[in-house]
């Protein structure tokens, strides 16, 4: 999708949304006495983040017929995200977040056999894909099972056939599959994309079809981005956390430093980055605007706890940018 192009449907994404159970205290999990229930999941995070920045967003997926599923559906509705939800006899997955120290967050997943892992093509459908301006998928969904993998690959092919821009966030999860299993699937996803997001290690994994090495190890982030575009995407963005990001967009190279902030919760920062980028893409923003908003949204997200609850609204991001300019 080129800047300025408008198409009915906005952003469409799908995957597994989960309940996030977060310990309220720092320390051993078995000594924590209070917990907070919220909503997590890469694709629904992106949908919420984009919607808060003014984009038209739709999320599709399976939820269990349980209280956590109800919570997720209500959250999406409250955020203005349209949803296509299939209720399933299985349970809604959970992620349990805890802090042994204030140096980082440990995340344990309880999702094997969950409702979300049984995603099928019937839960998405050609009509939803054809109406989109951008289809966004991640490398998490195909790791959930055969049906979810086949659905993801089919959706990318359907989007390409319909002229819909395909966005892929590699989002490799080692707890879900091995590098050897993941690499060829992720490479196929990237080859079918118009726009790809990846961390440096994820880019190296994609560039190894067998997952047994890392030909990208000797490349700098810009070299990785250029090599990713050689697989098929027109645009590639390499997210490098506190070091910022680099991108090759339409053949031009870009570098963005990270916004210096105090990190409270790093979970979901990459999703916030992607949401900011896609919101500006849908609004017709140029490359500079897309990367600036993405970088600021990612920085904002780590300053507050939670996956999607702390994602910035447009006016908050503008105030955040003003504060950043004053700090300089």
Order of alpha helices (4+ residues) and beta strands (2+ residues): beta-beta-beta-alpha-beta-alpha-beta-beta-beta-alpha-beta-alpha-beta-alpha-beta-alpha-alpha-beta-beta-beta-alpha-alpha-alpha
